Amino acid sequence: MTALKKQEQEDREFLFTRDDFVRIKSLIYRHAGISLSDAKTDMVYSRIGRRLRALDMQSFKLYLDKLEQHQTSEEWQAFTNALTTNLTSFFREEHHFPILAEHLTRLASLHKHAKPIRIWCSAASTGEEPYSIAITACEAFNSLKPPVEIIATDIDTNVLATASAGVYPIDRIKKMDEPRLRKFFEKGTAKHDGLVRVKKAVRDLIHFHQLNLLDQQWPFREAYDVIFCRNVMIYFDKPTQSKIIEKFITLMNEDSLLLAGHSENFLYVSNQLQLLGKTVYKLKTNGAARSSLLMNRK
């Protein structure tokens, strides 16, 4: 051990060995598909260290031993929540939202939807993305009751609780124009000063659920017209990316759109997608290949 690393260990509250880090990497990969690089060592120490303090445990080894002994315990969810990164904002990567609005109105004009247009936000985080989707739908149809059904999922139960409440510090919406703010948000007063809440009509458009994208079975059978999977795949290795994308494909129609993050390229993961524009994809399969995909949905 170098003098620097030895000093680092002495400065830490808990002993944190290379074996501890490798073990955590393996556990979070198997449980959630997240691939941690060595550059995340300090982040892992900090976040899992909070769990040790909360549980009054003295070492990472003891914590990890207990975690593995209780495969179905709530601590697995806390462990996953601790290692999940949730960087988001309203109308992040804003070029996608005019594309979404045009797509929704086009689908509605084709009279193909006796049922609502289905949208899935697969990494809801604290809710800014699904609410941006809902606001876009409201504006596209000039109605607080647009013909859409939005499902928003995330593996992290803590961020889903925040998302469901729809309450944010006012600085989160400071870049929005005033007419949009008045129409879709309520400003807090008194003890809630400095906060805003998404209006109930908008919150009611979204159904929030916990979902691990690595789950063997997803609780969906019908296809989605739009799937948002933005800035998620960067946390997975290529085999995991491929597995998830192939499952997305079984939930797409020939008109469906799949939207990725600005640094993600799904063409390297699947040969069944074609790029329509900046990180926007659709299926290129049809006919017999399409029938095969539909069979996989059952």
NORWO-V537549 format. One record per residue. N is the residue number from 1. PHI is phi in radians with two decimals (NA if undefined). PSI is psi in radians with two decimals (* if undefined). NEAR is the number of other ideal C-beta (glycine too) atoms within 10 Angstrom. Layout:
# NORWO-V537549
n: [N N]
phi: [PHI PHI]
psi: [PSI PSI]
near: [NEAR NEAR]
This chain:
# NORWO-V537549
n: [1 2 3 4 5 6 7 8 9 10 11 12 13 14 15 16 17 18 19 20 21 22 23 24 25 26 27 28 29 30 31 32 33 34 35 36 37 38 39 40 41 42 43 44 45 46 47 48 49 50 51 52 53 54 55 56 57 58 59 60 61 62 63 64 65 66 67 68 69 70 71 72 73 74 75 76 77 78 79 80 81 82 83 84 85 86 87 88 89 90 91 92 93 94 95 96 97 98 99 100 101 102 103 104 105 106 107 108 109 110 111 112 113 114 115 116 117 118 119 120 121 122 123 124 125 126 127 128 129 130 131 132 133 134 135 136 137 138 139 140 141 142 143 144 145 146 147 148 149 150 151 152 153 154 155 156 157 158 159 160 161 162 163 164 165 166 167 168 169 170 171 172 173 174 175 176 177 178 179 180 181 182 183 184 185 186 187 188 189 190 191 192 193 194 195 196 197 198 199 200 201 202 203 204 205 206 207 208 209 210 211 212 213 214 215 216 217 218 219 220 221 222 223 224 225 226 227 228 229 230 231 232 233 234 235 236 237 238 239 240 241 242 243 244 245 246 247 248 249 250 251 252 253 254 255 256 257 258 259 260 261 262 263 264 265 266 267 268 269 270 271 272 273 274 275 276 277 278 279 280 281 282 283 284 285 286 287 288 289 290 291 292 293 294 295 296 297 298]
phi: [NA -1.21 -1.06 -1.11 -1.17 -1.10 -1.13 -1.07 -1.10 -1.15 -1.37 -1.43 -1.20 -2.10 -1.17 -2.36 -1.64 -1.05 -1.08 -1.08 -1.12 -1.06 -1.14 -1.11 -0.96 -1.16 -1.15 -1.26 -1.18 -1.17 -1.48 -2.28 1.36 -1.33 -1.82 -1.64 -1.54 -1.07 -1.16 -1.61 -0.99 -1.14 -1.06 -1.10 -1.03 -1.10 -1.30 -1.32 -1.02 -1.11 -1.19 -1.07 -1.14 -1.08 -1.71 0.97 -1.82 -1.76 -2.64 -1.11 -1.05 -1.09 -1.05 -1.19 -1.06 -1.12 -1.05 -1.25 -1.33 -2.15 -1.07 -1.87 -1.29 -1.12 -1.12 -1.07 -1.20 -1.12 -1.04 -1.15 -1.00 -1.13 -1.75 -1.59 -1.66 -2.22 -1.82 -2.72 -2.88 -1.19 0.94 -1.14 0.89 -1.13 -1.11 -1.28 -1.34 -1.09 -1.11 -1.07 -1.04 -1.11 -1.12 -1.13 -1.20 -1.14 -1.08 -1.13 -1.23 -1.41 0.98 -1.57 -2.11 -1.18 -1.70 -1.05 -1.22 -1.73 -2.24 -2.11 -1.75 -1.54 -2.48 -1.19 0.88 -1.47 1.85 -1.06 -1.18 -1.07 -1.21 -1.11 -1.11 -1.12 -1.11 -1.05 -1.12 -1.07 -1.25 -1.11 -1.83 0.86 -2.73 -1.45 -2.24 -1.21 -1.41 -2.27 -2.22 -1.95 -1.86 -2.19 -2.21 -2.81 -1.37 -1.60 -1.24 -1.15 -1.21 -1.13 -1.11 -1.11 -1.06 -1.09 -1.22 1.21 -1.92 -2.46 -1.05 -1.10 -1.23 -1.18 -2.00 -1.13 -1.52 -1.36 -1.33 -1.07 -1.04 -1.16 -1.06 -1.12 -1.32 -2.05 -2.32 -2.03 -1.47 -1.31 -2.23 0.91 -1.20 -1.75 -1.04 1.60 -2.07 -2.28 -2.26 -1.12 -1.08 -1.00 -1.03 -1.34 -1.04 -1.20 -1.36 -2.05 -1.95 -1.65 -2.50 -1.40 -2.68 -1.66 -1.09 -1.52 -0.97 -1.05 -2.10 -1.67 -1.43 -2.18 -2.17 -1.42 -1.30 -1.89 -1.42 -2.52 -2.20 -1.67 -2.40 -1.90 1.02 -1.98 -1.10 -1.11 -1.61 -1.96 -1.39 -1.09 -1.04 -1.20 -0.98 -1.06 -1.06 -1.23 -1.06 -1.08 -1.27 -1.03 -1.04 -1.20 -1.91 -2.05 -1.64 -1.14 -1.70 -1.23 -1.98 -2.12 -1.90 -1.94 -1.36 -1.12 -1.80 -1.95 -2.30 -1.40 -1.16 -1.37 -1.81 -2.46 -1.68 -1.75 -2.01 -2.21 -1.49 -1.60 -3.00 -1.11 0.96 -2.16 -2.20 -2.44 -1.24 -1.90 -1.47 -2.74 1.01 -1.09 -1.12 -1.14 -1.05 -1.11 -1.11 -1.11 -1.10 -1.18 -1.34 -1.48]
psi: [2.28 2.83 -0.67 -0.81 -0.63 -0.76 -0.67 -0.77 -0.72 -0.52 -0.31 2.60 -0.64 2.57 2.24 1.78 2.94 -0.69 -0.66 -0.80 -0.79 -0.68 -0.75 -0.76 -0.79 -0.74 -0.80 -0.51 -0.81 -0.61 -0.65 -0.01 0.04 2.24 1.92 2.28 2.88 -0.39 -0.25 0.16 -0.86 -0.68 -0.77 -0.78 -0.82 -0.83 -0.74 -0.48 -0.60 -0.61 -0.66 -0.75 -0.75 -0.59 0.03 0.83 2.66 -0.21 2.69 -0.67 -0.79 -0.76 -0.82 -0.61 -0.82 -0.71 -0.80 -0.42 -0.34 1.33 -0.47 0.19 2.81 -0.38 -0.48 -0.67 -0.71 -0.71 -0.81 -0.78 -0.70 -0.56 0.09 2.29 2.28 1.43 2.03 2.99 2.87 2.35 0.65 2.48 1.09 -0.27 -0.35 -0.44 -0.65 -0.62 -0.75 -0.81 -0.78 -0.70 -0.74 -0.79 -0.58 -0.78 -0.73 -0.66 -0.39 -0.08 0.59 -0.10 1.51 -0.55 2.88 2.66 2.25 2.26 2.33 2.13 1.87 -0.06 1.33 -0.48 -2.36 0.16 -0.20 -0.69 -0.91 -0.60 -0.59 -0.67 -0.80 -0.73 -0.72 -0.74 -0.74 -0.73 -0.63 -0.63 0.07 0.85 2.54 0.00 1.10 2.76 1.04 2.70 2.06 2.14 2.27 2.17 2.76 2.72 -0.42 1.99 -0.49 -0.81 -0.54 -0.62 -0.73 -0.78 -0.79 -0.65 -0.60 0.48 2.29 2.67 2.52 -0.43 -0.25 -0.39 0.27 -0.37 -0.13 2.62 2.73 -0.74 -0.69 -0.70 -0.83 -0.64 -0.60 -0.09 2.67 2.29 2.41 2.68 2.95 -2.13 -0.23 0.20 2.42 -0.01 2.74 2.72 2.40 2.35 2.62 -0.69 -0.62 -0.75 -0.61 -0.26 -0.24 2.36 2.03 2.35 2.59 2.33 2.29 2.09 -0.27 -0.09 2.45 -0.71 2.29 2.54 0.71 2.49 -0.64 2.65 2.78 2.52 -0.44 2.34 2.14 2.12 1.33 2.27 0.66 -0.80 -0.38 -0.30 -0.06 2.68 2.99 -0.74 -0.68 -0.73 -0.83 -0.77 -0.76 -0.77 -0.73 -0.59 -0.63 -0.76 -0.63 -0.21 0.38 2.52 3.05 -0.38 -0.03 2.63 2.50 2.11 2.27 2.98 2.89 -0.44 0.23 2.48 1.87 -0.23 -0.43 -0.19 -0.60 2.47 0.19 0.08 2.65 2.54 2.18 -0.57 -2.70 1.75 0.63 2.24 2.73 2.96 2.51 0.00 2.65 -3.11 -2.24 -0.68 -0.66 -0.72 -0.66 -0.71 -0.73 -0.63 -0.60 -0.30 -0.36 *]
near: [9 7 7 8 10 10 11 15 13 8 7 13 10 18 12 22 12 11 11 20 18 12 17 25 19 12 18 21 16 10 18 21 21 21 17 18 7 10 7 17 17 11 13 20 20 11 17 23 18 12 17 18 10 11 13 6 17 12 14 23 16 13 21 19 12 13 20 11 8 10 8 6 12 9 15 16 16 18 22 19 18 20 22 20 14 16 8 20 15 21 19 17 17 11 12 26 19 11 18 20 15 11 22 24 15 11 20 16 8 9 7 13 14 6 9 14 21 20 26 26 27 23 25 32 24 24 28 22 26 31 27 24 27 26 23 21 28 21 16 19 17 7 11 16 11 22 15 24 18 24 20 27 21 28 24 24 14 16 20 22 12 18 28 17 14 22 15 21 11 14 9 16 19 9 10 17 7 7 8 15 15 12 14 22 23 16 14 16 9 5 7 12 9 11 16 21 16 26 18 10 14 21 18 12 23 23 12 23 12 12 20 16 21 16 10 6 6 17 9 16 8 10 18 21 21 26 23 26 22 23 20 20 24 13 18 21 12 11 11 19 22 16 14 21 20 14 17 22 20 16 21 24 18 12 15 21 23 26 24 27 18 12 10 17 12 22 12 10 21 18 9 19 20 12 14 14 10 12 20 17 26 17 20 13 18 10 7 7 11 15 10 11 20 11 9 11 13 6]
